[in-house]
């Protein structure tokens, strides 16, 4: 294989992982681990295992969506985003399936190591997360096709991942770890909701249901705005009632960017414009997770 073809193959796999979406798996781990640091010094091996395992589940989910979506429709009528690697004939169905199996296999392996080091609650969270990741797009009745996408993503990429990362460090659950997960959960749900709003017409053609389809365009745009407002409002409330340190208000730094994203969505009148809002929303999610976690960590110094 030539150097050029190797680079092309690596580029194809890079897009297949949907890198813009990986904030969904990174941000909750950062926040949960940083919140745990107020109770116990960080175990960096456990942090690395939780972070890489969470990312592997996200990548497996993305590859499952790519594989299942193409198998069900052949890519017909789909928005031709860069990550549509099968539709673009960059990777074969068989290769994507192998990648999906590999990602989930690593996630299970990392999870078992974490369980050996901390205890069975991580096994329960990990098993539910892998199952949800697969059945979101795969299986005979994909959850994402039944209008359950937003609730599933809110739960699994919010409270369960944040609290799982927290538990891996301190081996207990607290209400604080639940409350601090909510800003992360609200924004990751906004990303998916924006995606569903963009795809509402093509989803209708294949009988895929979503909250965006049920609400219609205008209410869906305002729901997106409400989810972002809830995220930053929750950060303020948590600092006000001493669940987090005032330094946690650093998580508000991306707020102006979020306001701009709402304005972009209200003005968006085609799928490429909505796609730009979705990618921007993923960046907002990532930076909110980073700044919130940084504030929580700084408070421990």
N, C-alpha and C positions, 0 to 999 in steps of 0.2 A: 504493500500500500504506500503510495507516494505521500510526501509531506503535505501537499495541498489537499489530497483526499482525506488524510487524517484530520486536518484542521476543519474540513467541511463536516466530517462526521461528528467531531467534538462540538462544533457550532450547532449541529442539529440536535444533539443531546442537551446542549445548554438551553435551547429554546423549548425543548420538550418538557424540561423541568418547570417551565413557566417561572423564571427567576423573580419576576415582579410580584408574584404571589407569595414568595417564601417569608415575607414579613409576618404572614398569618401564623407561621410556626415558630418564628424567632422571637417576636415581641412578647408573647405570653410567657415564654421561658425566662426571658430577661427580667420581666416584672416579678414573676413568682420567686425567682432566685434572689433578686435584689431585696424583696420584702423579707425573705427568710434571713438575709444577712443581718437584720436588726436583732435576731435572736441567737445566731450562731455563725461562726466564721465559715466562709465558703469552702465546700469540698469541691475542688476544681475538676476532679475526675468525674464525679457525679454530674456536675454541671455540663461537662462535655458530652457525657452519655445522653443526658436528657435532651440537650440541644440538638445533637445529631440525630437522635431517635425521632424527635418531633419533626425535624426537617425531612427525614426519610418517610414518615407517614404522609406529610404534605406532598412530597414528590410522588409517592405511590398513588395518592389520591388524584393528582394531576394526570398521571399516566393512565390510570383507570378511566378517568373521564375522557381522555383522548381516544383510548382504545374502544370503549363502549359506545361513545358518541359516533365514531366512524363506522363501527360495526352495525349500528342501528340505522344510520342514514347515509353512509358512504360520503359524508361531508356535504351532501346536497343542500344548497341554500345557506350554508353556514358562513358566518363572518370570517373572512380569510385573514385571521390574526397570525402573527409570526409563529406562534406555538402550535399551529395546526400542521404538525410535521408529517402525519400520514397523508392528509389531503394534499400537501405540497410535494408528496413523494420524496421526502427527505429521509424518512425511516419507514420500515415495513411494519405491518400490524404485528408480526411475530417478534420483531425487535422491541417494540413498545411493550408487548406483553411480558417479554423477558425482563425488561427494565422494571416494570411494575412488580413482578415477583421478587426481583433483587432488592428493590427498595423496602418492600414489606418484610422481607427476610431479615434485612439489617435491623429494621425497627424492632422486630421480635427479639433478635439476638441482644440488642442493646437493652431492651426492656427486661430480659431475663437476668442480665448482669446487674441491673439496678435493683431488681427484686431480691437477688442474692445478697446485696449490700444493705438494703433498707427494709424489705418486708413485702407482704402480699398485697397491700392496698395499691401499690404501683402496678402489680399484675392485673388487677381489676380495671384500673384506668387504662392501661395499655391495651388490654384485650378489647375493651369497648371502643377505644379510639381506632384501632386497626379495623374492627368490624364496621364501624361507622364510615371510615374512609373508603372501604370497599363498597359497601352497600349504598353509599351516597350516589354513585354513578353506575355500579355494577349490580349483578343479580337480576332476578326476574322482575322485581318491583323497585327500581332505584328510588331512594328517598328524595333525591333532587328533582325527580319527575312528578312527585306527588304534592308539591307545594310545601314540603318540609325543609327545604334547603336552609332558609334563614334560621329557624329554630335549632337545627342540628349544628350549624356552624357556630351560632351564638354559644351553645353549650360546650361543644367539644374544643373550639379554638379560643374559648374564653375561660370560664370557671374550671373546667376539668384540666386543661393544660397548665394554667397558672397554679392551681392548687396542687397538681401533680409535681410541678417543679419545686414548689414550696415544700411539699412533703418529702421529696428526695433529700432535701437539705436538713430538715429538722425532725422528720418522722412523726409529724402530727398535722392535723388540720385545724384551722382557726376560722372564725367568721371574718376576721380581717383579710385573710387570703382570698376569701370569696368576694368581699366588697371591692378589693383592689383589682380583681379580675374584670370588673364590669366595664371600665373604659376600653380595655382591649376588646372585649366581646362586642360592644356597640359598634366600634369602627370596623372590625372584620366583617360584621354583618352588613354594614353599609357597602363594603366592597362587593359582596355577593349580590346584594340588592341592586346595585348599579349594573352589574353584569346581567342580571335577569331583566332589568329594564331595557338594556341594549338589545337583548335577544328575544323580546316578547313576541315579535311577529314570527320568527322562525320556530320558537317553541310552540306557538299555537298550531303551526302546521304539522307538528309531530305529536300533538296532544300532551305536551309537557306543561304541567301547571306550575305556577309560581305566585307569590304574593303580588309582584308587580303586575302580572296579568289580571289578577282579581281586582286590584285597586284602580288600574288605569294610569295613564302617563302623569297627569298633574298630581294626584295624591301620592304617587310613588316618588316623585321628585321631592315632595315635602317630607315624606317618610325618611328619605335619605338625609335631608337636613336635620330632621329630628334625632336621628341616630347619632350624628356627629355632635349635636348640641348636648345630648344626653351623656356622651362620653366625657366632654370637657366639664359639663356641669357636675358630674359625679366626682371628678378630681377635686374640684373646689369644695364640694360637700365633705369629702373624706378628710381633707385638710382642716376644714372648719370643725369637725367633730373629733379630731385627733386620732383618726384611724391611721393616717400617714403624717409624716413630718411636713411642715410648711415647705421644706425643700422639694417635696413631691410636686409642688405647683410648677416645677420645671416642665412637667408634662403638658402644660398649657402653651408652651412655646410654638407648637405647630398650628395653633388656633387660627392665625391670619391665613395660613395656607388652606385650612379647612373651609374658612369663609369663602375664599376664592373658588374652591372646588364646588361649593354649593351654587355659586353664581354661574360657574361654567355649566353645571348640569341643568340649571333652569333655562339657560340659553341654548343648550345643545339641541340640534334639530336633525341629526343623522347619526348613524351607528359609529362612524369613525370618531366623531366628537364625543360620544358617550364612552367610547373605548379609552380615549385620553383621560376622561374623568376617572374611569376605573383604575387605570395605571397610577394616576395621581393619588387616588384614595389609598392604594397600597403603600405608596411612599409616606403618606400622612400617618398611616397605621404604624409603619416601621419607625418613623421618627418620634411618634408619640410614645411608643414602647421604649425607645432608647432614652428619651429625655426623662420620662417618668422613672425608669429604672436608675438612671444616673442620679436623679434627685434623691431617691430612696437610699442608694448606696452612699451618697455624700453625707446624708444624715447620720450614718453609722460611724463616720470618722471622728 
